[in-house]
Every structure is written in C-alpha cells, then in structure tokens.
Amino acid sequence: MNYLKKNSKLLFPLLLLVLWQIFSSSGYFPPQILPSPLQIVTGIKELLFAGLPPGNSLVLHCFESLLRVSAGFAIALIMGVPLGIMVGRFKLLRNMLTPVIETIRPIPPLAWIPLAILWFGIGFKSALFIIFLGCFFPILLSTISGVLSVDTILIDAAKTLGATEKKIFLQILIPAATPSIFTGIRIGVGIGWMTLVAAEFTGVKSGYGLGYMIMVARDIQRPDLVIGGMAAIGLMGYLLDAGLRMLEARTLKWR
Amino acid sequence: MTLELKNLCKTYTDESGENTVAALSNITLTVRAGEFLSVIGPSGCGKTTMLRIIAGLEQPTAGEVFINGEQLAEPWSRVGFVFQEYALFPWRTVSENVEFGLELKNIPKQERRRMALEYINQFGMGGFENKYPKELSGGMKQRVAIARTLITNPSIILMDEPFGSLDSQTRNALQEFLRDVWQTSQKTIIFITHNIDEAVFLSHRVIGFSRRPGTIKFSLDIDIPAPRDRTGSEFNQCRKQILGFLQQESMADK
C-alpha cells in the first residue's frame, strides 16, 4: 500500500498505457485510427532520428518552438510587468485602460492569426505576435492584481524611511507583486505554448516547429507521428512549468 | 528637536465630495526635544491621523507642522515611524530590513551591513540577521522595525500602538527595552497607546484625545523618577487620573 502511495505518480499513467496497449494488440483500436503506445514509441524514434520532413529532427522542432515561445514570452514580460505596475499604482491610468484591456483580452490569440499574417507575413514575426498575445494578458492582469494587493502600510513604511516614488516602484511594488507576477508567468507561458503550436499550424517558413511537424504528419496520414508530436508538446509544456515552479520556489523562499 | 503643531485640522471627504468626516480639530501641541509623549483616547479619535500628518503621509486640511521652527517639505528625513503591524518587508531578511533606510541613502553595502549587525546584536537578535520576517515572533518583528527606524537616525520617532498586538509579557519586556533605547538615544518620541500602564511607565507626559473629531482634552505630566515601579503609589495615582479621563470620555454623549 505504501509503495502504491509513493509511486502513484508513475503507476497510474503506466497502467493506462498498458491497458491501451492491450486494447490495441487485441484489435479493439484500429491502428489507422489510434496507434498503440508501442507504435507511437517507434514513431517518436523515427521523428528523432529520421526526422519529419526527413532530415528535420524532433529535437530541432522542439528547439525552434521553444525559441518562438521564449521570444514572445520575453516581450510580453518586458511590456506586461512595467505596464501592470503602473496600472496597479495609478488609478487614473487604471480607469482609462481597464475597458480597453478587458475588451481585447477575451479575443483568443488565434483569432488574431489572419491579421498577424496580413501584418507580418507567414513566419517568425507572426508566431511571435501570437505568442506575445497569449502570454501578455495573464502577465499584465496578475501584475495589476499583485500591485493592488500590496499592503499600503509597506508603502507608508518605505516612505517614512525616505523612499522616493521610483524606489517604491523598484524596492516595494515589484518584490511585493512578485508572487502574483509568477502566477501570471506560469499561466502566460502555458497559454503561450498552447497558442504557439496552433499558430504553427498556419505555416512556418523555416520548416521547423512542433505544430508544423504535426501538420506534415497529418498530410502523410501518420497518426502515430501526430500523437508522437502531441506527446512532445505535452512533455515540453510539463517541463516548462516544472522549471518555472522550481524558479518560483527559489525566488520566493521568503513566503 | 522640538515639534510644534499649530491649529491642525483634518477633514476627510469621500469621493462624491458630499460626505465629510472631521478627524482632527484644532490640535495645538508642542513636544520638547527628547520628550517621551504618549497619546491616549477612544478608538477612531484621530490619534493615528495626527501621526500620519507629522510623518508627511497625509496633508492636514488646515494648520501647520514645525520641526525646530522649520516647516519641512519632506518630514521623513527627520521623522521615523513605527507601525503596530510592524510593516516589515517580507521579502527581505532581518538585516536587509534594517538596512533599507541606509540603502536609500546610498551607504555602501559593507558599511550598512556592519551598522545593521550592530543594531541587531544590540537589540538581542544576534544570529537572526539572515532570517525572514515570517520566521520571527511578534516581539522580534517589532524590534526589527524599531531598529530599521532608529538606524536612519531620525530626530523624532512616531509610534502607533507599536506593542498593541503583543502578549502582555512580551509587551512589558519591550516597554523596558524601548525605555532603555530612548534613554541612550534621547530621541523625541510620540507614542500612541490604549494601555494606561504602558503610558505611565514610559512617558514624561500623557495627553488625551476627545472622541472624533479629536481635540486635546487632557494632559498629565509624569514626574516619577526612573526606574518606575509599576506597583508604586505614584504610579497608581497617575493611572487613576488617566483612567478617570478615559471613562469620562467614553460616557460623553452616550
């Protein structure tokens, strides 16, 4: 029982895979509809070593997608945090911007794809823009709410110790809002990652990207490669979030 | 450093501009250099508002504040503030909290660390310099907050019920601690409290505020020589007078 408790994280997914394999092997799941786990593993090997299209390895697809997300995320962070702090700090700005933010925010990033292609063409810049939209709003809103929830007594204390408005920004508002900003970053990266892959469906110039790779697999009717690509997306998303959580725990050990 | 308040008034107006609440009415008060002044009075009578105005955190509706005869644009260069809720920065260690004011004055890192450690040790907190506030007890937090204020060397220290949320033993210990700190530093201190015992133990003078809008209705000089015996007859005499005022004030217009 103890063993089960300790390893439930691994055992349950493993059980699912085994059941899946059994159903596949006994012919309940036709391979052209849902390939078996073993077939998918073979597919992933093919993606890794042969590549799809041939020569373009899965590793490079992952790398390129990660690069796009990182770039879009970085821009969202550089814009979202300072803007969020200003909006949180200054009521007038908040009153002015809230309706604008709340109108643009519900528009799914994917709805921007036609415009993005019109503005930036197919390729890196378009993808960047879509990712940016996915990351930006969670970061902005979490930063605003982080600043709004800063205990005003901390600001008063800083003032009585001689802090100027600039120091209050840097030394009080930013660190105090950091836990909330981190939440926004994690949500933003998650949404950005999901959005990216969808954005790559519309096409990439470089011939790399997980979304693009999946579309190629669809075109040649290889569900094992499609699912292999999906697994890579899931795993990368999980690792990204795990990395962020580690960074968060380290940065916020004062909590 | 002398502090003078002249006809200080504060009225709060809500956003619609229709409803006003008078918090302070016509406060005139002189606090001598090195004096320890306690302020008592019913809750919500404007004591805190007065401290916030002196600290420059709020502007008075009318009246003026003079420090050593000067009207200061930036009172916080001379006035320190200690809050009931400690107001420590949770993301900073004890030492980093104490260093905050020095950091703002651009004192080099090594120098401010050395000064902070000196205070931390002197305040009986040696070994805690790298702890975060969440790891400290209430009494320790307040000592850190006092150190953080004192290290910037203000001439006047405003304390808003600093020991209000501590248990009575810690409270007594911190009162003695504050008395010692005050005796060595000779700062001017204005101290808000609801605790009569505390006021008599620490103060040169106790003033009492009326209900809102706050005006000064009571003043008592306390000449008991140190060390003050909390059970002595003079001590009790003072307590009786203050208690009398507070009771009378709570009966008024009820």
Interface residues (C-beta under 8 A of the other chain):
Chain A: D151 I153 L154 D156 A157 A158 K159 T160 L161 G162 A163 T164 K167 Q171 I172 P175 A176 T178 L252 K253 W254 R255
Chain B: R52 A55 G56 L57 W76 S77 V79 G80 F81 F83 E85 A87 F89 P90 W91 R92 F100 G101 E103 L104 K105 Y132 P133 K134 R148 T149 T152
